[in-house]
Amino acid sequence: MPKGISQALYMRFSYIVDEHCIIRSAFIPIVNGETCLITGVENTSFYLLGGIVAGLFPISEQVEWPQMQALIRHYTGTLKIEEGELPQTAGYVGPNPDHYLFFSLVKEEIVVQTKKSEAVANVLTTFGLDESFCEREILSLSGGEKMKVALAIAFSVSHPCYVLHGVIPWLDKKGRQHLLKHIRQVTLSGSCVVLLEQEVYPLLEVANRSLRFDGMTTKIKEEDLLAETVIGTAFQRHLQSLAHSFYNPLPPDLGPDQQPTLEFVDVTLYQHPGLSQERLHPLFHSISFRFHQRCIYALVGDNGSGKSTLVHMALKIILPDSGTILFRGAPLSSLDRQAISQCICYVGQFPEQQIIHGTIEELRMKLERQEQALALGFLSKWLPLSDETRIFSLSMLEIKLLCLISFITHNTKLIILDEPTWGLDQVGQAQFFKAVEEVCADLRVTLLIVSHDISVLRELNTKVLWIKDGHLHFFESVTELFSDALAQSHLDLPAN
Amino acid sequence: MVRNYLKSIDLYLKIMLVLLINYLLYPFMIDDIHLRTYFYRLAAMTVFIVGMYGLIFSPKAVMLMLCLWFLGNLYYLAVSIPLIYSSATLTPYMHLSTVINRWLYALSHPLRWLAALALGSIFVGSISPIEFLRWGNVGLYMAVFFRMIENAIQNLANTRTALQIQGEWPEAQSWLSYFAPKFILKSIRSCIALVIITYRNILLWSPKAFVHFHILQGTTQDFGKGVEQ
């Protein structure tokens, strides 16, 4: 039994799948009125750990369909509770809110999950979402908005325990503040909260206990959580090394780099073309900026502010209502799709949706056919996997690396990484950024990172574009962003 | 407005309407003499249904559907025109005495497909999975299946964007390029890839949905019987 914790306050369990123990004697304190923060290796076992505490796994039902059976085999394992017991009921929100919202409208989701047919708007207002969200279609919400809805629903139902996994990266400052307020409220009323997170600094003020998961079991973290987990030393080294290969500040004489890689001139977009609901104000109002070669830029903003839409405009997926977008001096609209895909490498937040090949062999054959020697070189170095490896069996890190590698060409001028740290632990994040560094070393590229994780952006010493109410605010560095009073009040800036 | 009105209609009535309209689309009990009347009725119904589809979704969605339909028709006509002018039996249920009737019968197929597709889309757009929960656990299964369709539609759009970003999706520079063989070949190849990738993505989505389904089984077992007022 761990030192300092009495027997009645914790549970210990193992989880076996296909005769392999994938969680071994994991210890979880389930203490009424307390919050336990677990961080560490982000793998299948980590996902299962949260699900087991929440009572989701194991699932007893057997499915006839063999393909499905293979996909859910991790959920149908054997749970061995060695000490203590599971909470009677638990509220659970996992890392992808899309999986937990099932119905067409937000209102319907609330009615079904909370069994309340009246005052459904009150559920949302507790998470800072106004009443108009009730009538919104789930599919029209941004990722952050979906997460806020999922959390609002989870906290509106009373449970002895709440398990939240990977929710922080989705939330803007207001969302994080609401989350902390809810955690405090439920713990004050005697519930227990178990948090499984990689980005831990926003949670330090509410965490009573912290554990580290090593990929198979949990251990009590006795060292100072803040010192180690804001940014690990090894990871910090990688980020700083990557930052050194880019300009900041921009040298006065750029020579051949003078031509901006990407330029938005007075670009206005009234609303996302995929949404039917009309906006009161334009999504982007006459925004202008320039991205120079060999510079790192970060795009930050609240949930639903239009970060992904702006990226899609840079990729010519969405066309602006007015204004011009220039890519290396030429109007983006005049470039054909092949030229754009050769020059811009985009790794989205859900890279698994971008991979169009079934196996590594299919991808390798395509790269060979297109004579992408650079990508093939990176593939054999960073992902030395067998040809038969199926893409859906890869981890999130491997999928992100695969995406990065397969879209890199000798002509790449702009790399866009949408939430690159999401779904990765610190070791994974370090590995991913090391690969990015290596790619960038070979090419004179511009790097754009879309992220809520300001601590990573600070280490990368990026220039920052902050979208607020349809307008763009530009900062030469994260330090400048930190010193801006308006930014301080809207963005979740980590402690120095 | 039309969509909201359709959404407010009871589920049973919606199902009845869909079944009835679908029945009227088919030439049941029609003989050679009345084929022309049937064809005009079918054409009028198709125009009405596609118009409703445009009103509920968007004129852009109608254009996209019509483009795909037109493309499919080119292949269909390439196969059916020789059959119309030869002595082949187009249907064993009807004796088609004139060439005009043979044409009308052959053209009724693509019209019916278009109407059925638009009708199905209107039905899907005017229904929510929550409506199925009144049928208990069976309804929950249907809700999951329905959600899977919704997810597949969203996934199709995401996958298409992914293909577009990678230059794997055909983009016409002008309306003439729609007819270029290279464009048509790439369209077919990309559409096949789109369906395969979407199927894979749905498979990847389904385990997590399966877990949520289990959570909901507990929540919805008495749904509709005693929702807290």
Interface residues (C-beta under 8 A of the other chain):
Chain A: G51 L56 F57 I59 E61 V63 Q67 M68 L71 I72 Y75 Y92 G94 N96 D98 H99 Y100 F102 F103 S104 L105 E108 V111 V112 Q113 K115 K116 S117 E118 L139 G274 S276 H312 L315 I317 D336 R337 Q338 I340 S341 Q342 I344 Y346 G348 F350 E352 Q353 Q354 I356 G358 F392 F407
Chain B: S58 S128 P129 I130 L133 A143 V144 R147 E150 Q154 N155 A157 N158 T159 T161 A162 L163 Q164 I165 Q166 G167 E168 W169 E171 Q173 A193 I196 I197 R200 N201 L203 L204 W205 S206 P207 K208 A209 F210 V211 H212 H214 I215 L216 T219 T220 F223 V227 E228 Q229
